[in-house]
Amino acid sequence: MAITRRKTLAIIGGGTILAATTAGAAFLGTRTPAIALAPWEQAGQYDEPRRRALSYAILAPNPHNRQPWLVDLSQPDQITLYVDTTRLLPHTDPFSRQITIGLGCFLELLRMAAAQDGYRVTIAGFPSGSDPEQLDQRPVAHIRFSKDQTVQPDPLFAHVLQRRSLKEPFDPDRAVPDDALTTLLASLADTTNAGATNQPQLVDTLRQLTRDALAIEIETPRTYKESVDLFRIGKVEINETPDGIDFSGPMFDSLAALGLFSRDAALDTGSTVYKQGIAAVMANVDSAMGYVWLTSQTNTRTDQLAAGRDWLRLNLAATGIGLGVHPLSQALQEYPEINELYEDIHQILGANGRTVQMLARLGYAADVPPSPRWPIDAKIM
Ligand SMILES: Cc1cc2nc3c(=O)[nH]c(=O)nc-3n(C[C@H](O)[C@H](O)[C@H](O)COP(=O)(O)O)c2cc1C
């Protein structure tokens, strides 16, 4: 589920109430979840080349920030990547298509980071085969590192630490220019195709469709609960469990401290938190100034890894030109209640038998802090 990080509950004004006391003001000044953000500072601070590359790869975008990667470093110069099957999203991503895309983002970032250090990585995706219906204990990829003086650094790597999924309302007065769309489309390296638009009529159609898809996700109890269960509210929770859908900063911390924001309140469809949350999410979606999407000819696990690779590249290219991208995956999901909108989005985007792997809104908003990450040691088997 998409939630704007700063504005969702601003209307309730918890921060203002809390700041009225001295203790409250001190509390508000110390709310950055520094432990959860430390991996962004530690990136590149490792001597061993595989760990060094991994310290960047864990910063990859991935659905609901589940960070489902696990790596085996027991063989020298090699990494075996597995998926942590306790970190899947069975309701919103029943075939783990999106989880696999996130693993593709991880692999491309790993490749770029290794290239930066003069290592070529050879990646064999799903070397022991795969199941199109579910991910299992078999490796997602075998990765071999070899020193190679001819390997070229990737210019997109420069934007890794600034890259975000920008879940903020976009500036309604700032159009996305044609050349920005061209930059995005030129960033792809794999087998995926991309399309993009800034045409008001199509943008309007997609705003409505993404809005309807979000409503279905929220109104379907099991899919909504899957998101709410992953809410991490306030500094303590985020530091302890640096994943999922994080609500950090003085506003959310104070609302949580005052008992005004909790997972239970978010699940209660009669609560103010629920109503304000939905209003904010919808306003967010309605601020789209353009869209970009990725499609693939077929929908194999290999295609999904390739889509992830290209998504990471596109997200970095957008960062490089100061353009915000915010994936909105609800209409691309594969549970029965969403089927009709799944068909609609494929038709509207002219997919013509191809699978739409990613859809995101585009626009401009102020920078936001990075999202939490588990450190690499938590991900090494
Ligand atoms: C396959 C995929 C699907 C995603 N779908 C959504 C989405 O529907 N809504 C959303 O707010 N973010 C979505 N995201 C963005 C993730 O939530 C985001 O990558 C994650 O929270 C980490 O944040 P970061 O990208 O800013 O580092 C998606 C990302 C990927 C890779």
The ligand as an SDF file (V2000), in Angstrom:
LIG
                    3D

 31 33  0  0  0  0  0  0  0  0999 V2000
    8.3270   -4.5890   -7.5440 C   0  0  0  0  0  0  0  0  0  0  0  0
    8.0900   -3.3750   -6.7070 C   0  0  0  0  0  0  0  0  0  0  0  0
    6.7950   -2.9670   -6.4550 C   0  0  0  0  0  0  0  0  0  0  0  0
    6.5500   -1.8400   -5.6640 C   0  0  0  0  0  0  0  0  0  0  0  0
    5.2500   -1.4200   -5.4690 N   0  0  0  0  0  0  0  0  0  0  0  0
    4.9950   -0.3350   -4.6940 C   0  0  0  0  0  0  0  0  0  0  0  0
    3.6820    0.1290   -4.4910 C   0  0  0  0  0  0  0  0  0  0  0  0
    2.7120   -0.4210   -5.0080 O   0  0  0  0  0  0  0  0  0  0  0  0
    3.4910    1.2040   -3.6890 N   0  0  0  0  0  0  0  0  0  0  0  0
    4.5310    1.8470   -3.1050 C   0  0  0  0  0  0  0  0  0  0  0  0
    4.3140    2.8180   -2.3550 O   0  0  0  0  0  0  0  0  0  0  0  0
    5.8050    1.4510   -3.3040 N   0  0  0  0  0  0  0  0  0  0  0  0
    6.0630    0.3790   -4.0790 C   0  0  0  0  0  0  0  0  0  0  0  0
    7.3570   -0.0190   -4.2910 N   0  0  0  0  0  0  0  0  0  0  0  0
    8.4520    0.7370   -3.6770 C   0  0  0  0  0  0  0  0  0  0  0  0
    8.8990    0.0780   -2.3750 C   0  0  0  0  0  0  0  0  0  0  0  0
    7.9270    0.2790   -1.3880 O   0  0  0  0  0  0  0  0  0  0  0  0
   10.2550    0.6680   -1.9690 C   0  0  0  0  0  0  0  0  0  0  0  0
   11.2080    0.2800   -2.9050 O   0  0  0  0  0  0  0  0  0  0  0  0
   10.6970    0.2240   -0.5920 C   0  0  0  0  0  0  0  0  0  0  0  0
    9.8080    0.6840    0.3920 O   0  0  0  0  0  0  0  0  0  0  0  0
   12.0940    0.7300   -0.2710 C   0  0  0  0  0  0  0  0  0  0  0  0
   12.1280    2.1340   -0.3720 O   0  0  0  0  0  0  0  0  0  0  0  0
   13.1390    2.8700   -1.3390 P   0  0  0  0  0  0  0  0  0  0  0  0
   12.8770    2.4080   -2.7270 O   0  0  0  0  0  0  0  0  0  0  0  0
   12.8450    4.3330   -1.1620 O   0  0  0  0  0  0  0  0  0  0  0  0
   14.5300    2.5020   -0.8890 O   0  0  0  0  0  0  0  0  0  0  0  0
    7.6320   -1.1290   -5.1040 C   0  0  0  0  0  0  0  0  0  0  0  0
    8.9410   -1.5270   -5.3720 C   0  0  0  0  0  0  0  0  0  0  0  0
    9.1800   -2.6410   -6.1800 C   0  0  0  0  0  0  0  0  0  0  0  0
   10.5950   -3.0480   -6.4850 C   0  0  0  0  0  0  0  0  0  0  0  0
  1  2  1  0
  2  3  1  0
  2 30  2  0
  3  4  2  0
  4  5  1  0
  4 28  1  0
  5  6  2  0
  6  7  1  0
  6 13  1  0
  7  8  2  0
  7  9  1  0
  9 10  1  0
 10 11  2  0
 10 12  1  0
 12 13  2  0
 13 14  1  0
 14 15  1  0
 14 28  1  0
 15 16  1  0
 16 17  1  0
 16 18  1  0
 18 19  1  0
 18 20  1  0
 20 21  1  0
 20 22  1  0
 22 23  1  0
 23 24  1  0
 24 25  2  0
 24 26  1  0
 24 27  1  0
 28 29  2  0
 29 30  1  0
 30 31  1  0
M  END
$$$$
